[in-house]
Amino acid sequence: MNGEIIAVGTELLLGNIVNTNAQFLSEELSNIGINVYYQTVVGDNKERLEEVIKCALSRADLLILTGGLGPTDDDLTKETVASLLGLDMYLHKESQELIEKYLNKKISQSNLKQAYIPKGAIILKNDNGTAPGIIIENGEKIIVLLPGPPKEMAPMFSQKVKPYLEKKSPYVMRSKILRLFGIGESSIGDKIKDLMQNDNPTVAPYAKDNETILRVTARAASKEEADNLNSKMIKEIDKRLGEFIYSHDDTALNIVCARKLIEKNITIAAAESCTAGLFAATLAETPGISSVLFESVVTYANEAKEKYLGVKHETLEKFGAVSEETAREMADGIRERSKADIGISITGLAGPDGGTEKKPVGLVYIGIATEDGTKTYELKLIGRDRNKIRHAAVMNALSIVYKSLE
Amino acid sequence: MNGEIIAVGTELLLGNIVNTNAQFLSEELSNIGINVYYQTVVGDNKERLEEVIKCALSRADLLILTGGLGPTDDDLTKETVASLLGLDMYLHKESQELIEKYLNKKISQSNLKQAYIPKGAIILKNDNGTAPGIIIENGEKIIVLLPGPPKEMAPMFSQKVKPYLEKKSPYVMRSKILRLFGIGESSIGDKIKDLMQNDNPTVAPYAKDNETILRVTARAASKEEADNLNSKMIKEIDKRLGEFIYSHDDTALNIVCARKLIEKNITIAAAESCTAGLFAATLAETPGISSVLFESVVTYANEAKEKYLGVKHETLEKFGAVSEETAREMADGIRERSKADIGISITGLAGPDGGTEKKPVGLVYIGIATEDGTKTYELKLIGRDRNKIRHAAVMNALSIVYKSLE
């Protein structure tokens, strides 16, 4: 089965928003084993939409259309599809009642059209908006209509359309996503070249800011068989790249790190200079962080490093704020004064100004103080912009903390 | 003139990446006054790409293709277009030399194909990669080929393609983007309903997280005339909505606020609880912040509020951490201890746990202490998730600071 994705909406053609629906649906279909050969975006225009649908029907088995199910005159996806396929529309009482319940008032004339359904269509209840989705089985073709807003479309697809499509497929595809930090995509390639040429499961690398994703995907007759194939492959990847893999289930580093701290009840405090609170804020995205994060400081100025952390004036004079020595004293200082188990320090040149030949923009020192002593790390994040340097520094600090907990 | 955007790349069809190129180009074309009626995504497949190009040529005057200009076998956009239009390709010596210079080595066989150009095409030098872009004028049609990677495509378009297209247009379109905070999209609609129905300039609202954008676009024979039309419209919008407009040139609130602090040399320090450093980090995105931000604290635990800020134990006992009283003492405390001109405090319930009926998740207090005294603000960010609450709290704090500087 191959699929085509059609996003309906003039706001997309004006470049007002990015077509995240197409990416979401393409990824989801790929995971079920349905190939997508075309994605199209067309405006709220009956003639052009008809043309696009006709074209898609000539080359795809499955059409998924998003958008144009709203209550305004611009919303015409359902009407256009029904008219093209020669299907009458009828008023679906249950949908009308659901819309009235959702809006908490009697249905307006414009909302009423959202309750009209093409004859014979499967109706998908919308738990996050007014417009129901629909699936039309037309001969060999399947046409799925989903709402445009991602927060309505995505749950409806995941909960209602995906199971429907999975039943149509003779096999199951299962993916596991590994996240790696501290090694580049080409070095990863060197270590698992043979695995990346494997047919089933496949191993596909994707570069992200500061990290690499490995997607392991298996195809089999059942979930269990597919999961089994993945496990074997992941075991082999672990053997070769284990020290760089921080998540086997696509969880971001800041969350993985925060959860580990919470689980082990290890308290942490940071003294941040150039990152200015980004490290603490990033840890605090995880609920429950209040059990291990009590205080943290942003010591942007040298005086603040002295005042809050007891960094020696002589150290700052002799080695400068961006130095291994200062990072060490900052980490010791925050650990001591906060009484946390782990003290983290981040001091660096985020730029764009302030760099010299000896200390260029992108030079960052991270210190970690624990009961076992204090270590410092030097990063050279050369050639990046201010905010990329700050984010990379935070990622490195999270990795250093996470590794210290293993 | 109407345009069609074609993105070439199997990684798009697999849902590995989002098609940001289409959004960028659509917005840019819209700003030049070129209508986009279709966007298509197709894979690295000669037959399907040919089909898509033929279809586009039948319905659009301008085709912009991105992707498929690389050195691998999968890259076939240029070859497919040339063959479809019956154009021979020749080796462009200058492009070959530029590629060798960029790679700092003798050109490989695969990179060499990137230096082949269809006869008669305009060549666009790539300052950020190896593949040159090209413009083919084919009768009434214009076909533009650009590299896929955004950091190569976007500058090439802006610096080379846009001026080319602007010359082809009989008129000029100019936009100004206003950013509004503290008023909802429908209230904005109420106040400028008549202006939003204007034909030239047009006024279009876009909702973003925590704020609304108003895009004012004028069409005229010259830049000056268009700018003039925009200025008159913006003057009227200022009359009605001025108190909510924080930027007349699409600059984000954290940058606007930071620049104002730096310009006026007004120092600031924050005491953050639930936002945990996000406020300080957000201000520090702007270079030069070190002249006004010397220190900031994250006082997540009650004890930390007492220790760092001198918040009274009785206040915390009686009113709780999330209260107007605590916010006030936090703001006073950080201002006093840091000696900053402005002391900001943020304390709230980010959730998902910890809410009660009296103090629900989403309840946030912000305090601002200046030489003129201390004010507190209560926010009820109900129904949002943890990180949306934290970001909204930061936006509100930035707005409060910014307004205090006016």
Boltz contact constraints between the chains, C-beta under 6 A:
constraints:
  - contact:
      token1: [A, 13]
      token2: [B, 26]
      max_distance: 6.0
  - contact:
      token1: [A, 13]
      token2: [B, 36]
      max_distance: 6.0
  - contact:
      token1: [A, 14]
      token2: [B, 30]
      max_distance: 6.0
  - contact:
      token1: [A, 15]
      token2: [B, 23]
      max_distance: 6.0
  - contact:
      token1: [A, 15]
      token2: [B, 26]
      max_distance: 6.0
  - contact:
      token1: [A, 15]
      token2: [B, 27]
      max_distance: 6.0
  - contact:
      token1: [A, 15]
      token2: [B, 30]
      max_distance: 6.0
  - contact:
      token1: [A, 18]
      token2: [B, 18]
      max_distance: 6.0
  - contact:
      token1: [A, 18]
      token2: [B, 20]
      max_distance: 6.0
  - contact:
      token1: [A, 18]
      token2: [B, 23]
      max_distance: 6.0
  - contact:
      token1: [A, 19]
      token2: [B, 19]
      max_distance: 6.0
  - contact:
      token1: [A, 20]
      token2: [B, 18]
      max_distance: 6.0
  - contact:
      token1: [A, 23]
      token2: [B, 15]
      max_distance: 6.0
  - contact:
      token1: [A, 23]
      token2: [B, 18]
      max_distance: 6.0
  - contact:
      token1: [A, 26]
      token2: [B, 13]
      max_distance: 6.0
  - contact:
      token1: [A, 26]
      token2: [B, 15]
      max_distance: 6.0
  - contact:
      token1: [A, 27]
      token2: [B, 15]
      max_distance: 6.0
  - contact:
      token1: [A, 30]
      token2: [B, 14]
      max_distance: 6.0
  - contact:
      token1: [A, 30]
      token2: [B, 15]
      max_distance: 6.0
  - contact:
      token1: [A, 36]
      token2: [B, 13]
      max_distance: 6.0
  - contact:
      token1: [A, 38]
      token2: [B, 42]
      max_distance: 6.0
  - contact:
      token1: [A, 39]
      token2: [B, 41]
      max_distance: 6.0
  - contact:
      token1: [A, 40]
      token2: [B, 40]
      max_distance: 6.0
  - contact:
      token1: [A, 41]
      token2: [B, 39]
      max_distance: 6.0
  - contact:
      token1: [A, 42]
      token2: [B, 38]
      max_distance: 6.0
  - contact:
      token1: [A, 276]
      token2: [B, 280]
      max_distance: 6.0
  - contact:
      token1: [A, 276]
      token2: [B, 281]
      max_distance: 6.0
  - contact:
      token1: [A, 276]
      token2: [B, 284]
      max_distance: 6.0
  - contact:
      token1: [A, 277]
      token2: [B, 277]
      max_distance: 6.0
  - contact:
      token1: [A, 277]
      token2: [B, 280]
      max_distance: 6.0
  - contact:
      token1: [A, 277]
      token2: [B, 281]
      max_distance: 6.0
  - contact:
      token1: [A, 278]
      token2: [B, 281]
      max_distance: 6.0
  - contact:
      token1: [A, 280]
      token2: [B, 276]
      max_distance: 6.0
  - contact:
      token1: [A, 280]
      token2: [B, 277]
      max_distance: 6.0
  - contact:
      token1: [A, 280]
      token2: [B, 298]
      max_distance: 6.0
  - contact:
      token1: [A, 281]
      token2: [B, 276]
      max_distance: 6.0
  - contact:
      token1: [A, 281]
      token2: [B, 277]
      max_distance: 6.0
  - contact:
      token1: [A, 281]
      token2: [B, 278]
      max_distance: 6.0
  - contact:
      token1: [A, 281]
      token2: [B, 281]
      max_distance: 6.0
  - contact:
      token1: [A, 284]
      token2: [B, 276]
      max_distance: 6.0
  - contact:
      token1: [A, 285]
      token2: [B, 387]
      max_distance: 6.0
  - contact:
      token1: [A, 287]
      token2: [B, 352]
      max_distance: 6.0
  - contact:
      token1: [A, 290]
      token2: [B, 300]
      max_distance: 6.0
  - contact:
      token1: [A, 293]
      token2: [B, 300]
      max_distance: 6.0
  - contact:
      token1: [A, 294]
      token2: [B, 300]
      max_distance: 6.0
  - contact:
      token1: [A, 294]
      token2: [B, 301]
      max_distance: 6.0
  - contact:
      token1: [A, 294]
      token2: [B, 304]
      max_distance: 6.0
  - contact:
      token1: [A, 295]
      token2: [B, 299]
      max_distance: 6.0
  - contact:
      token1: [A, 295]
      token2: [B, 304]
      max_distance: 6.0
  - contact:
      token1: [A, 296]
      token2: [B, 298]
      max_distance: 6.0
  - contact:
      token1: [A, 297]
      token2: [B, 297]
      max_distance: 6.0
  - contact:
      token1: [A, 298]
      token2: [B, 280]
      max_distance: 6.0
  - contact:
      token1: [A, 298]
      token2: [B, 296]
      max_distance: 6.0
  - contact:
      token1: [A, 299]
      token2: [B, 295]
      max_distance: 6.0
  - contact:
      token1: [A, 300]
      token2: [B, 290]
      max_distance: 6.0
  - contact:
      token1: [A, 300]
      token2: [B, 293]
      max_distance: 6.0
  - contact:
      token1: [A, 300]
      token2: [B, 294]
      max_distance: 6.0
  - contact:
      token1: [A, 301]
      token2: [B, 294]
      max_distance: 6.0
  - contact:
      token1: [A, 304]
      token2: [B, 294]
      max_distance: 6.0
  - contact:
      token1: [A, 304]
      token2: [B, 295]
      max_distance: 6.0
  - contact:
      token1: [A, 352]
      token2: [B, 287]
      max_distance: 6.0
  - contact:
      token1: [A, 387]
      token2: [B, 285]
      max_distance: 6.0
